[in-house]
Amino acid sequence: MSTNLLTYYEAIEKASADMLDAARAGNWEHVIKLEGACVLLISQLKNAARGNALSVEESQLKSRIMKRILVNDAEIRHLAEPWLEDLDHMMAGKPKTLH
């Protein structure tokens, strides 16, 4: 069963890498779509993890996967900052200023 858990972590990592690719391309609609897929995978992982433990080796692999996910997430957030600022300005009815 623990191998199945790692499959979820790997799927989440793949989705986060795809999100990063979409963010780099400026395809924010696809980023949001993939984020929804991540939410579903995380929910499924939580259900599958109940009462199932990982071995030491599997826990180490999980940690490496989680670190890569966090690195992807940090870069996505960095790329999203200007986009989110533009969105805030549009929502507030403020024109975009050029620097």
N, C-alpha and C positions, 0 to 999 in steps of 0.2 A: 504493500500500500504506500510506503514512503516514496518509492520511485514515482508513483502517480503524483504525489505532492510536488516532487521536483519538476515534473512535467508542467504543472501550473506555474511554478516560478519561472521556468524557461519560456513559457508562453507570454507571461507578463513582461519578461525582459525583451522578447521579440516585439511585442506591441509598443514598448517604450522606445525601442530603437526605430521602429517605423514612425512613431510620433516625432522623434527627433528629426528624421529625414524630412517629414512633412513640414515641420517648423522651419528647417533650414531652407526649404523651397517656398516658404511663405504661404503654405496651404493650410490655413488655420481651421477651415471647415473639416478637413481630414484629421487634423490633430484632435479636434473635439470628438469626432466620430470614434477615433481610436481610444480616446480617454474613456468613452462609454464602454468600449470592449474591455478595457483594463478594470473598470469597476465591476463588471460582470465576472471576470476571471478571479478577481480578489474575493468576491463573494463566494464563488465556487470553491476557492482554495480554503477559505475559512471553514466552510462546511466539511470539506474533505479532511481537514487537519484535526478535527475533533477526535481526540482519543488516539491519534496516530503520532508516533514520535519518529524523528529522523535519527539515523546512526551518526556517529561522529563525523565520518567522511561526508555523508550527505549534508550535515549541518555546515561543514566547511564549504561545500559547493554552494549551498543556499546563501551563505554569507558573501561569497564572491559574486553570485548573481545579483544579490541585493545591492552591493556596492556599485555594480554597473548600472542598475536601474536608477540609483540615486544620482550618479554622474549624468545620465541621460536627462533625468528630471531637472537637474540644476541648469543644464544647457538650454533645455526647452524654456524654462522660466526666464533665463537671460534673454533669449530670443523673443520671448513674448512681451517683455516689458514695454518696448516702443509701441507694439500693436495694442496692448491694453491701455496705454496712455492715450493713443489716438482714439480708441473706442470711448474712453471716459470723456474726452473732449467732444466727440460727436454726440454722445448722450446728453451732455450738458449744453449743447448748442454753441460751443465755442469754436471759432475757426482755428485751424491748425496754423501755428506760427512756424516760420522758417528760421533756422539758425544759421 
